Amino acid sequence: MAELLSFTRDAVQQLSASLNEPQWMLDLRLRAWEVYASMPVPTPQDEAWRRTDIRRLKLDALGPSLNGNGGDGAAIPEYLGAQLTDDAAGGVLVEANGVLKSYELSDELRAQGVIFGDMHTAVREHGDLVRKYFMTHAVRVEDGKFAALHGAFWRGGVFLYVPRNVVAAAPLHSALWATSGRTFTHTLVVLDTNAEATFIDEYASPAGEGQALHNGAIELIVGDGANLRYASLQDFGTNVWQFNHECGRVGRDAKLDWITSVMGTRLTKAFQTTELDGPGGWARMSGIFFTNGRQHVDLDTQQNHNAPDTTSDLLYKGALRDHSRTVWQGMIKALPNSQRIDGFQANRNLMLDKTARADSIPGLEIQADDVRCTHASTVGKLDEEEIFYLMSRGIPRAEAIRMVIQGFFDPVMQRIPFEGVRARIFDRILEKVG
């Protein structure tokens, strides 16, 4: 059984000692704790939280655990960590509640100098490398109350490093199974100059009673000339409250292809940011979400063009049932010297019930005069004419509805280069359609 702790400075020190961490990580945790303690809990009076009310969250009852509760013997579903790409995985890592359960890395990738493993091992064995990037370049503890909480109490997660000029041809795959009700995993991906990699990152939990918490961070560092394909697949149980800070930094002539799928949780609030730091940088953000019941999903995206001659492209699509609600808030920013940029964002929402609600709020902040920045947003219902047409061809109504929904998601599905990932997402969509 896990030893329950409260969110206190003493708990930070106990957690760090139990993990046998170096002094620099303890110092980072303590600094994060001070930031956390100094910040108020977000309320709807805060602009970023205007449409997401977390007053029903009993945060004080969801403290961290000393051992991660990873040894409770809970069976991990076979599908987690299973093959999702045409090419055999070069590395697979599975955790339960932030505790490593299984791990493998191919001899080929290891010989190339690729580092892939759990975050705690990386902190101990590759401290200089991890210290350089851990919450220093992308996500920072000052980014918000939950970013600071994560910095103080993170446990588990994955570290991937691909050296300069190395192409990791075989994809990497990690999976988290959460049963403890409180997980704080950290994903850190670093691609050095001209490196290339594909990484699939899964998160799931069983259906549970009572409130549960996932407070995560995802950091994607894409060096000059590098190319990262990253997919995050989230399917937590509907008792989970998720708070994530996610950021990708893209260097000169680098590419980031970022795929997000959100199917689970009672409530999700995620800040997702791409920082285009060098000329020729390119980033594509593709999002799929499906809510039902009383789910609440709030995705806050930023496309920051910090350099000229950069390109960003965002397409998020969501379907809603029952009394669920989604919020998408998007912003494209261009700094004064960021000339000749091309930024696009679109959010499309399909309402399957009159009782659902989707808020779609695009935004532009342009401080340069030679740019092409556009946005689009739609909220619509099922097209009864499409359904009638399909039914007139002998297709039952339920199947016709599934076909229309499949067609709605197809433009963003086509952005996903892996048939296994597409199938995993669409199978889950069909489950929620019923």
N, C-alpha and C positions, 0 to 999 in steps of 0.2 A: 504493500500500500504506500501511496505517496504521502510524504509529510507536507501538510498544508501550511502555507506561510501567508502572511499578509504582505501588502506592498509597502515595505519599510526599508530603511537604509540597512538595518541589520540583516534583513532577508537577502538583500543584494550581496552582502559580504558572505553570508552562508552559501548562497548559490555558487558564487565564484570559487569559494574554497572547495566545495564539493566537486567541482569540475577541474580542480587543480590548474587554474588559469594563471598566466603570467601577470605581473603587476600592471602592465599597460592595459590589459582588458578590464581588470578590476577598476582602474582609474576611469576608463571610459564608462563603465557601468555606473560608477558613483556620480560622475558628472551628469549622466543621463537622469539619474535619480533626482538630483538637485533641480534639473530643468522640469521634470515631471511634477515634483512637489510644489514648484513655483507657479504652475499653470492651472487655471481653473478648468473644470470639466466643460467641454463645449456645450453650447445651448443653441436653440433656434435664433437667438439674437446675433450669433456669429454668422457672417455672410456665407461661409463655406458650409455651414450646418443649418441653414435656414429651413430646409425641407426635410431634415432628418432629426428626429427627437429621440434622444437616448436616455431620457429620464427614468424609464422603466428598467434600465440595466442596473443590476446590483453588483457593481464592480468590486466593492469591498469584499463580497462573498466569493469572488473568483480569483483568489490569490494564486501565485505561482506554486510549483511543487519542487521539492529539493531533488528528487530523483527522476522526475518526468513521468512516474507511474508507468514506465515502459516495460516492466517485468511482470505485469498482471496476467499474462497468458492469453490475452485477447487475440482471437484468430484474425489474421489480416486477410481480407478478401483476395482470392487468386487473381482477380483482374488487375489489381494495383501492381504496377511495375511490369505488366505483360507487354508483349511486343505491340507497338503502335505504328511502326514505320516499316517500309518495304525492306530496308537494309537492317541487318541485325544490329542490336544496340552494342555500342562499344563499352558502355558502362551502365550499371543499374544499381540504384541505392534505394532501400526501403527503410523508413523509420516508423516507429509507433510512439506517439506523444513526444517526439523530439529525441528518442533514443534509437540508435542504430540497430536494425534487426538483420539486414542482409546487405551485402555489398560485393560488387565485382567490377573490375576494370580490365579491358583487354590488354594483352602484352604489347600489341602494336601501339596503342595510344600511350601506354606507360613509357615505351621506348622513345616516343616522340617528345616526352617531357610534359605531357598533359597531367595536370593534377585534378583529381576528381574524388571527392569524399565528403564525409560529414564535417560540419563546421568546427566542432570541438577538436577533432584530430588536426584539422588545418591550422587552428590557432596555436596548437602545441608544436606542430612539426614544420609549419611554414609561417611562423609568426611575423617575420619581416614583411612578407608579401601581403598577408591578410591585414596587418596593421596599417599598411599604406592606403588600403581602399575601404576598410570596414567603417561605414557611416562617416566617411570623410569626403567623398566625391559625389555621391548620388543622394541617398537618403541621409539626413542629418537629424540628430536628436532634437534640434531646435525647430524642426518642421511642424511639430504639434504635440499635444498631450500624449497621444497614443504612440507617436514616433519615439518620444522620450521614454514612455513606459516600456516599449519594446527594447530600446537600447539598454535599459536597466535590467530587464528580466529575460532577455532572449535565451532560448534553449533549443538546440537542434537546428537542422537546416543543412544546406549543401554549399560547398565551395567548388567552383570550376575555374581552372586557369589553363589557358591555351597559349603557349609561348609564341614569340615572334616568328612569323613566316610558316607556322605549322597549320596544316589543314586537318582537323579532326574529322575524317571522312565518315566514321561511324557515329550515329547519334548517341547522346547521353540521355538518361532517363532517371528521374527520382520520383518517389511517392511518399506522402505522409498519411498515416492512418491515425486519427485522433479519437481516443476514447476517454481521456482524462478530464475533459471539459475545460482545459486551459492549455493552450499551446502558443508558443512564441517563436516560431521558426524563422530562420534568416537564410535567404538565398543570395549568394554573391557570385557573380559571373564576371570574369576578367579575361578579355581577349586582347593580347598584345598586338603590336603593329602587324598588319597583313595576316592575322590569324583568322580561322574560320571554324564554326561549330554550330551544331544543332542540339538544342536542349529542350526536353519535355519535362514539365514540373507539375505533378499531380497532388491534389489535396482532397481528402474525403474523410467522412466519419459516419458512424451508424446513426439511425434515428434515436434520439434520446429524450429524456425528461429533464426539466429544469434548465436554467440558463447555462450555456457554455460559451467559452471565449477563445477566439483565435486572434492574436495580435501579431501580425507578420510584417516582414520587410523584404523587398526584392530590389536588388541593385545589379544593374547590367552595365558594365563598363566595356565599350566597344572602341578599341584603339584605332589609330589612323590606318585606313585601308583594310580594316577588319570587316568580317561579315558574320553576324549572329542571327540565327533563327531561334526564337524562344516562344514556347507555348506554355501557358499556365491554365490548368484545368481544375476548377474548383467545384466540388460537389459535397459540401458539408451537410450534416443533418440540419433540419429546420429549427433546432433549438440553439444553434450557434450564432453568436454575435461576432462578426468579423470586422476588424479594423486594420487596414493595410496601408502602408506607404511604399510606393513602387516608383523607381526612377531608372531610366536608361540614358546614358551619356554616349554621344556618337561623335567620333573624331573626324578628321579630314578624310574625305573620300571613303568613309565607312558606311556600313549598312546595318540597320536593325529592323528585322521583321518580327513584330511582337503580336502574339495572338493571345487573347483572353477569353475564357469561357467561364461564366458564372451561372450555376444551376441551383446551388443550395444556400443555406443559412436562413435564419430568421431575419437578420439584418446584416447588410454589408455596406460599409463606408470605405471606399478605396480612393486614394489619391494616386493617379498614374501620370507620370511626367516623362516626356522625352526632351532632352537638351541637345540641340544640334550645335556642336561647338566648333566645327571646322568646315571650311569651304568644301563643297562636294558631298557633304553628309546627307544621308537619306534615311528616313524612318517611316515605317508603315505600322499603324496600330489597327488591329482588327478585333472587334469584340462581339460576343454572342451571349445573350442572357435570356432566361426564361423564368418567369416568376408565377407562382400560384399561391393559393391559400392567403395568408396575410404577410407574405414575404415583402421585404423592403430592401431595395438595392439602389445605392447612390454611388455613381461613378463620376469622379471629378478628374477630368483630363486636361493636360497642358501640353501644348506643342510649342516649345520655345526655340525660336531661330536666333541663336547667339552669334551667327556668322553669316556672311553673304553666300549666295549660290548654294543654298540648302533647300531640301524638299521634305515635306511631311504630308502624310496621307492617312486620315483616320476614317474608318467606317465601323460604327457600332449599331447592331440590330438587336431588338428585344421584342419578345412576345409576352403578353400578360393575361392571366386568368384570375377569376374569383375576385377577392378584395386586395390583391397585391398592388404594390406601387413601385415605380422606378423613377429615378432621377438621373439624368445625365447633364452635367455642366461641363462645357468645353470651352477652351480658350486657345487661340493662336496668338503668339506674341512675336513681334519683330523689333529688334533693337535698332537704334538710329543708323548704325552702319551695316545693317543686315540687308543689303540691296540684292535684287534679283533672286528673291526667294519665291518658292511656290508652296503654299500651304492650303490644305483642304481638310474639311471635317464634315461628316454627315452622320446623323443619328435618325434611324427609322424605327418606328414602334408599331406593333400590330396588337390591337385590343381585341381579345377574344371574349370578354365579358364587359357589360356596361358598368359594372361595379369596380373595375380596375382603373388605375390612373397612372399616366406617364407624363412626367415633366421633362421637357427637352429644351435646353438653354445653351445655344451656341454663342460664341463671343470672339471678337477680334480686337487686338490692341496693337496697332500698327504705328511705328515711329520711323518708318522709312518710306521713301516715295517711289521706288522702283520695285514693286512687289506684285504678286498675284496670289491673293488670299480670298477664299470663298468658303461658305458654309451652307449647310442645308439641314432641315429638320422636319420630320413628318410624324404625325400620330393618326393612324387610320384603323378602320374596322375590317373584318373579313368581307371580301367582295362576294356578295350573294350571287351576282351574275356568273362569276367564275365557278362557284360551287354548283349553280344550276346547270351550267354547261357540262360540267363533269358528270353530274347525276343524269343528264339527258343521254349520256353515252353509256349508261348502265353501271356507273360507279356509285356504290352506297355513299350516303352523305358523310358518315364518319370518315371513310377513306378519302373522300373528296376534300374534306377539311384538312386532313393530314397532308395531302398533296399540295394544297394552297400554302400551308405553312412551310413545307419543304421548299417551295418555290420562293417564298419570301426570304428565307435564310440563304438561298443558294448563292447570291453574289458574294457574301462574306465567306461562305463555305469554300468557294472556289479559290479564295486566298490561302487556304490551308493546304500545304503541299503533301500531306500525309493522309492516305485513305483511312488508316486505322484511327487517327485522331478525328477525322470527319465522322466516321461511323460511331465512335464512342459518344461524341456530342449529339449526333442526331438520334441515336437510340435513346438517350436520356430525354431529349425533346419529346419523342413519341410517348415515352412513359408519362410525361407530364400532361400531354394532350389527352391521353386516355383513350 
